[in-house]
Amino acid sequence: MKAKSIKGNSPEEIKSTLVAAAVFGLDVTVLGLFFLILIPYVFLEHTNIRFPGWIDKTIGLIFTTPNIHKVHHERDQYYTDSNYSDIFIIWDRIFGTFKYKPPGEINLGLMNSQTIASKLSGIYSSAHLSIWAGLVLKHLKKK
């Protein structure tokens, strides 16, 4: 398992960000300022604090709020593929990846992992049953 940073990116992804900054001539001070703003903001958007709806309807027009970001962690794939922005949700609004769901209706987690696990356990069970059935039949035929 790879190491993860605060934002959930691997050290390789952070290195590639630094390399991209160097290639495009981004000043190290500006990059440091960006991370100084980004890291606390990412912590804030991943908190379980429920802000009043008026904050999503006003500040949430431009900035990502925790209620808006939680939609990105919804089990339903339709919502998971949305709200990618870390600070400025306006980018998701511009590029059509913004989705809203009331915070009380959001089901956090991964549906696919549960579905896959249940399918695998079904396959595992049926495989064992067929092996045991085969062994019992072979034993009965010998008698």
Phi and psi in degrees as GROMACS dihedral restraints (atoms count N, CA, C in turn):
[ dihedral_restraints ]
;  ai    aj    ak    al  type     phi  dphi    fc
    3     4     5     6     1   -78.3    20    10
    4     5     6     7     1   151.0    20    10
    6     7     8     9     1   -69.9    20    10
    7     8     9    10     1   146.8    20    10
    9    10    11    12     1  -119.2    20    10
   10    11    12    13     1   146.6    20    10
   12    13    14    15     1   -89.9    20    10
   13    14    15    16     1  -174.1    20    10
   15    16    17    18     1   -57.6    20    10
   16    17    18    19     1   -43.5    20    10
   18    19    20    21     1   -78.6    20    10
   19    20    21    22     1   -11.8    20    10
   21    22    23    24     1   102.5    20    10
   22    23    24    25     1     4.4    20    10
   24    25    26    27     1   -91.4    20    10
   25    26    27    28     1   147.2    20    10
   27    28    29    30     1   -75.7    20    10
   28    29    30    31     1   161.6    20    10
   30    31    32    33     1   -57.4    20    10
   31    32    33    34     1   -31.0    20    10
   33    34    35    36     1   -64.6    20    10
   34    35    36    37     1   -38.4    20    10
   36    37    38    39     1   -67.8    20    10
   37    38    39    40     1   -36.7    20    10
   39    40    41    42     1   -66.8    20    10
   40    41    42    43     1   -42.1    20    10
   42    43    44    45     1   -60.9    20    10
   43    44    45    46     1   -42.1    20    10
   45    46    47    48     1   -65.9    20    10
   46    47    48    49     1   -32.0    20    10
   48    49    50    51     1   -65.3    20    10
   49    50    51    52     1   -43.3    20    10
   51    52    53    54     1   -65.6    20    10
   52    53    54    55     1   -39.5    20    10
   54    55    56    57     1   -65.0    20    10
   55    56    57    58     1   -43.7    20    10
   57    58    59    60     1   -61.5    20    10
   58    59    60    61     1   -38.8    20    10
   60    61    62    63     1   -62.5    20    10
   61    62    63    64     1   -41.4    20    10
   63    64    65    66     1   -67.2    20    10
   64    65    66    67     1   -41.9    20    10
   66    67    68    69     1   -63.4    20    10
   67    68    69    70     1   -41.0    20    10
   69    70    71    72     1   -90.1    20    10
   70    71    72    73     1     3.9    20    10
   72    73    74    75     1    76.9    20    10
   73    74    75    76     1    26.1    20    10
   75    76    77    78     1   -75.7    20    10
   76    77    78    79     1   131.1    20    10
   78    79    80    81     1   -65.4    20    10
   79    80    81    82     1   139.6    20    10
   81    82    83    84     1   -61.8    20    10
   82    83    84    85     1   -34.8    20    10
   84    85    86    87     1   -63.9    20    10
   85    86    87    88     1   -42.7    20    10
   87    88    89    90     1   -65.6    20    10
   88    89    90    91     1   -41.8    20    10
   90    91    92    93     1   -62.5    20    10
   91    92    93    94     1   -43.2    20    10
   93    94    95    96     1   -62.0    20    10
   94    95    96    97     1   -41.6    20    10
   96    97    98    99     1   -63.8    20    10
   97    98    99   100     1   -40.5    20    10
   99   100   101   102     1   -58.6    20    10
  100   101   102   103     1   -48.7    20    10
  102   103   104   105     1   -68.9    20    10
  103   104   105   106     1   -31.6    20    10
  105   106   107   108     1   -63.4    20    10
  106   107   108   109     1   -33.7    20    10
  108   109   110   111     1   -84.4    20    10
  109   110   111   112     1   -41.6    20    10
  111   112   113   114     1   -64.5    20    10
  112   113   114   115     1   -48.1    20    10
  114   115   116   117     1   -61.6    20    10
  115   116   117   118     1   -49.9    20    10
  117   118   119   120     1   -62.8    20    10
  118   119   120   121     1   -34.5    20    10
  120   121   122   123     1   -66.5    20    10
  121   122   123   124     1   -40.2    20    10
  123   124   125   126     1   -65.3    20    10
  124   125   126   127     1   -39.1    20    10
  126   127   128   129     1   -59.2    20    10
  127   128   129   130     1   -46.3    20    10
  129   130   131   132     1   -61.5    20    10
  130   131   132   133     1   -44.7    20    10
  132   133   134   135     1   -71.9    20    10
  133   134   135   136     1   -14.0    20    10
  135   136   137   138     1  -101.6    20    10
  136   137   138   139     1     9.1    20    10
  138   139   140   141     1   -78.2    20    10
  139   140   141   142     1   163.4    20    10
  141   142   143   144     1   -95.9    20    10
  142   143   144   145     1    22.1    20    10
  144   145   146   147     1   -75.7    20    10
  145   146   147   148     1   127.9    20    10
  147   148   149   150     1   -96.5    20    10
  148   149   150   151     1   112.5    20    10
  150   151   152   153     1   -84.9    20    10
  151   152   153   154     1   154.3    20    10
  153   154   155   156     1   -60.4    20    10
  154   155   156   157     1   152.7    20    10
  156   157   158   159     1   -58.7    20    10
  157   158   159   160     1   -30.5    20    10
  159   160   161   162     1   -66.1    20    10
  160   161   162   163     1   -25.7    20    10
  162   163   164   165     1   -68.4    20    10
  163   164   165   166     1   -42.3    20    10
  165   166   167   168     1   -63.5    20    10
  166   167   168   169     1   -35.5    20    10
  168   169   170   171     1   -80.9    20    10
  169   170   171   172     1   -16.5    20    10
  171   172   173   174     1  -111.5    20    10
  172   173   174   175     1   -71.1    20    10
  174   175   176   177     1   -63.7    20    10
  175   176   177   178     1   -33.7    20    10
  177   178   179   180     1   -69.6    20    10
  178   179   180   181     1    -4.3    20    10
  180   181   182   183     1   -71.6    20    10
  181   182   183   184     1   -28.9    20    10
  183   184   185   186     1  -117.3    20    10
  184   185   186   187     1   -41.9    20    10
  186   187   188   189     1  -103.4    20    10
  187   188   189   190     1   150.3    20    10
  189   190   191   192     1   -77.6    20    10
  190   191   192   193     1   124.6    20    10
  192   193   194   195     1  -105.4    20    10
  193   194   195   196     1   161.6    20    10
  195   196   197   198     1   -55.8    20    10
  196   197   198   199     1   -40.8    20    10
  198   199   200   201     1   -62.5    20    10
  199   200   201   202     1   -39.2    20    10
  201   202   203   204     1   -72.7    20    10
  202   203   204   205     1   -39.9    20    10
  204   205   206   207     1   -69.7    20    10
  205   206   207   208     1   -31.2    20    10
  207   208   209   210     1   -58.6    20    10
  208   209   210   211     1   -28.0    20    10
  210   211   212   213     1   -57.7    20    10
  211   212   213   214     1   -33.6    20    10
  213   214   215   216     1   -64.5    20    10
  214   215   216   217     1   -22.1    20    10
  216   217   218   219     1  -102.0    20    10
  217   218   219   220     1    13.9    20    10
  219   220   221   222     1   -67.6    20    10
  220   221   222   223     1   148.2    20    10
  222   223   224   225     1   -66.4    20    10
  223   224   225   226     1   -35.1    20    10
  225   226   227   228     1   -70.5    20    10
  226   227   228   229     1   120.6    20    10
  228   229   230   231     1   -55.4    20    10
  229   230   231   232     1   -31.4    20    10
  231   232   233   234     1   -55.8    20    10
  232   233   234   235     1   -38.8    20    10
  234   235   236   237     1   -89.8    20    10
  235   236   237   238     1   -28.1    20    10
  237   238   239   240     1   -62.3    20    10
  238   239   240   241     1   -37.9    20    10
  240   241   242   243     1   -84.8    20    10
  241   242   243   244     1    50.6    20    10
  243   244   245   246     1  -151.9    20    10
  244   245   246   247     1   172.2    20    10
  246   247   248   249     1    49.3    20    10
  247   248   249   250     1    57.1    20    10
  249   250   251   252     1   -77.3    20    10
  250   251   252   253     1   -23.5    20    10
  252   253   254   255     1   -62.8    20    10
  253   254   255   256     1   144.2    20    10
  255   256   257   258     1   -89.8    20    10
  256   257   258   259     1   -46.0    20    10
  258   259   260   261     1  -113.4    20    10
  259   260   261   262     1   -52.0    20    10
  261   262   263   264     1  -102.6    20    10
  262   263   264   265     1    99.0    20    10
  264   265   266   267     1   -67.1    20    10
  265   266   267   268     1   -14.3    20    10
  267   268   269   270     1   -58.9    20    10
  268   269   270   271     1   -28.0    20    10
  270   271   272   273     1   -65.8    20    10
  271   272   273   274     1   -40.4    20    10
  273   274   275   276     1   -66.0    20    10
  274   275   276   277     1   -36.8    20    10
  276   277   278   279     1   -65.0    20    10
  277   278   279   280     1   -41.7    20    10
  279   280   281   282     1   -67.2    20    10
  280   281   282   283     1   -44.2    20    10
  282   283   284   285     1   -91.8    20    10
  283   284   285   286     1     6.6    20    10
  285   286   287   288     1    77.6    20    10
  286   287   288   289     1    18.0    20    10
  288   289   290   291     1  -103.7    20    10
  289   290   291   292     1     8.7    20    10
  291   292   293   294     1   -82.6    20    10
  292   293   294   295     1   133.4    20    10
  294   295   296   297     1  -138.1    20    10
  295   296   297   298     1   147.5    20    10
  297   298   299   300     1  -124.3    20    10
  298   299   300   301     1   140.3    20    10
  300   301   302   303     1  -143.3    20    10
  301   302   303   304     1   134.0    20    10
  303   304   305   306     1   -55.1    20    10
  304   305   306   307     1   136.8    20    10
  306   307   308   309     1   -54.1    20    10
  307   308   309   310     1   -34.2    20    10
  309   310   311   312     1   -70.1    20    10
  310   311   312   313     1   -16.7    20    10
  312   313   314   315     1   -99.4    20    10
  313   314   315   316     1    -1.0    20    10
  315   316   317   318     1   -80.8    20    10
  316   317   318   319     1   127.8    20    10
  318   319   320   321     1  -105.7    20    10
  319   320   321   322     1   105.4    20    10
  321   322   323   324     1   -76.5    20    10
  322   323   324   325     1   150.2    20    10
  324   325   326   327     1   123.8    20    10
  325   326   327   328     1  -173.3    20    10
  327   328   329   330     1  -116.3    20    10
  328   329   330   331     1   115.2    20    10
  330   331   332   333     1   -70.7    20    10
  331   332   333   334     1   -38.3    20    10
  333   334   335   336     1   -60.6    20    10
  334   335   336   337     1   -39.4    20    10
  336   337   338   339     1   -65.6    20    10
  337   338   339   340     1   -36.4    20    10
  339   340   341   342     1   -70.2    20    10
  340   341   342   343     1   -41.2    20    10
  342   343   344   345     1   -63.1    20    10
  343   344   345   346     1   -45.5    20    10
  345   346   347   348     1   -63.0    20    10
  346   347   348   349     1   -43.4    20    10
  348   349   350   351     1   -62.1    20    10
  349   350   351   352     1   -42.3    20    10
  351   352   353   354     1   -68.5    20    10
  352   353   354   355     1   -37.2    20    10
  354   355   356   357     1   -65.5    20    10
  355   356   357   358     1   -43.3    20    10
  357   358   359   360     1   -64.4    20    10
  358   359   360   361     1   -39.0    20    10
  360   361   362   363     1   -67.8    20    10
  361   362   363   364     1   -34.0    20    10
  363   364   365   366     1   -65.7    20    10
  364   365   366   367     1   -42.8    20    10
  366   367   368   369     1   -64.6    20    10
  367   368   369   370     1   -44.1    20    10
  369   370   371   372     1   -59.4    20    10
  370   371   372   373     1   -46.0    20    10
  372   373   374   375     1   -64.0    20    10
  373   374   375   376     1   -47.4    20    10
  375   376   377   378     1   -67.7    20    10
  376   377   378   379     1   -32.7    20    10
  378   379   380   381     1   -65.8    20    10
  379   380   381   382     1   -43.9    20    10
  381   382   383   384     1   -65.9    20    10
  382   383   384   385     1   -38.8    20    10
  384   385   386   387     1   -63.0    20    10
  385   386   387   388     1   -43.4    20    10
  387   388   389   390     1   -68.8    20    10
  388   389   390   391     1   -34.0    20    10
  390   391   392   393     1   -64.6    20    10
  391   392   393   394     1   -47.8    20    10
  393   394   395   396     1   -63.4    20    10
  394   395   396   397     1   -40.7    20    10
  396   397   398   399     1   -62.7    20    10
  397   398   399   400     1   -41.4    20    10
  399   400   401   402     1   -62.7    20    10
  400   401   402   403     1   -42.5    20    10
  402   403   404   405     1   -65.2    20    10
  403   404   405   406     1   -40.6    20    10
  405   406   407   408     1   -64.4    20    10
  406   407   408   409     1   -44.5    20    10
  408   409   410   411     1   -62.3    20    10
  409   410   411   412     1   -42.5    20    10
  411   412   413   414     1   -61.6    20    10
  412   413   414   415     1   -42.5    20    10
  414   415   416   417     1   -64.1    20    10
  415   416   417   418     1   -41.5    20    10
  417   418   419   420     1   -66.9    20    10
  418   419   420   421     1   -37.5    20    10
  420   421   422   423     1   -66.6    20    10
  421   422   423   424     1   -32.8    20    10
  423   424   425   426     1   -67.7    20    10
  424   425   426   427     1   -28.4    20    10
